[in-house]
Amino acid sequence: RFRPIRAVRTPLQPAAAGHEWVRMTLVEGKTREVRRAWQHFGFVVARLVRDAYGPFEIGELRPGEVEEVPRRCVARLLRLRER
């Protein structure tokens, strides 16, 4: 049994022959839950790609690169957490 996974539906993305890309905006849930849910319906999940985490977008960062989070952003997130 799966916990509810909330996602925003988006159109299929072009892919190589024999594959289809589905872009999901996951609002809540975990990567392995997404994989298991797709597999439950008979889909083979070859790859999951995260392009954002919470308010942070990966953007043009390459693997291993980092970007400093501005102080004002950190302060805002800490204030939200205290609510």
C-alpha positions as CSV (number, residue, x, y, z in Angstrom):
1,R,0.0,0.0,0.0
2,F,1.3,3.5,-0.9
3,R,0.9,6.7,1.0
4,P,-0.9,9.4,-1.2
5,I,1.5,10.9,-3.7
6,R,0.4,14.3,-4.9
7,A,1.7,15.3,-8.3
8,V,0.9,17.8,-11.0
9,R,0.2,16.3,-14.4
10,T,2.4,17.4,-17.3
11,P,2.7,16.3,-20.9
12,L,4.9,13.4,-22.0
13,Q,8.4,14.5,-23.0
14,P,10.2,13.3,-26.2
15,A,12.6,10.4,-25.7
16,A,14.7,7.8,-27.4
17,A,13.0,4.9,-29.2
18,G,11.4,2.4,-26.7
19,H,11.4,5.0,-23.9
20,E,9.0,7.6,-22.7
21,W,9.8,10.5,-20.3
22,V,7.1,11.7,-17.9
23,R,7.8,14.9,-16.1
24,M,6.1,15.1,-12.7
25,T,6.1,17.9,-10.2
26,L,6.1,16.0,-7.0
27,V,4.5,17.9,-4.2
28,E,4.8,15.3,-1.5
29,G,6.4,11.8,-1.4
30,K,9.7,10.1,-1.8
31,T,11.7,9.0,-4.8
32,R,11.3,5.3,-4.0
33,E,7.5,5.7,-3.5
34,V,7.3,7.2,-7.0
35,R,9.3,4.4,-8.4
36,R,7.2,1.7,-6.7
37,A,3.9,3.4,-7.7
38,W,4.9,3.4,-11.4
39,Q,6.0,-0.2,-11.2
40,H,2.7,-1.2,-9.5
41,F,1.0,-0.1,-12.7
42,G,3.3,-2.1,-14.9
43,F,5.9,0.6,-15.9
44,V,9.6,0.0,-15.8
45,V,11.3,3.0,-14.1
46,A,14.8,3.3,-15.6
47,R,15.6,6.7,-14.2
48,L,14.3,9.4,-11.9
49,V,15.8,12.9,-12.1
50,R,15.4,15.5,-9.4
51,D,15.6,19.1,-10.7
52,A,14.5,20.9,-7.6
53,Y,14.2,20.3,-3.9
54,G,11.7,22.5,-2.1
55,P,12.3,26.1,-3.1
56,F,15.7,25.2,-4.5
57,E,16.1,24.6,-8.3
58,I,19.1,22.7,-9.6
59,G,19.1,24.9,-12.7
60,E,22.4,24.8,-14.6
61,L,24.5,23.2,-11.8
62,R,26.5,20.2,-12.9
63,P,27.1,17.2,-10.7
64,G,29.4,18.1,-7.8
65,E,28.9,21.9,-8.2
66,V,27.5,23.9,-5.3
67,E,25.9,27.3,-5.0
68,E,25.6,29.4,-1.9
69,V,22.2,30.1,-0.6
70,P,21.7,33.8,0.1
71,R,21.3,34.7,3.8
72,R,17.9,36.3,3.2
73,C,16.6,33.0,1.8
74,V,17.9,31.0,4.7
75,A,16.4,33.5,7.2
76,R,13.0,33.2,5.4
77,L,13.1,29.4,5.5
78,L,13.9,29.4,9.2
79,R,11.0,31.8,9.9
80,L,8.6,29.5,8.0
81,R,9.9,26.5,9.9
82,E,9.1,28.2,13.2
83,R,5.4,28.6,12.3
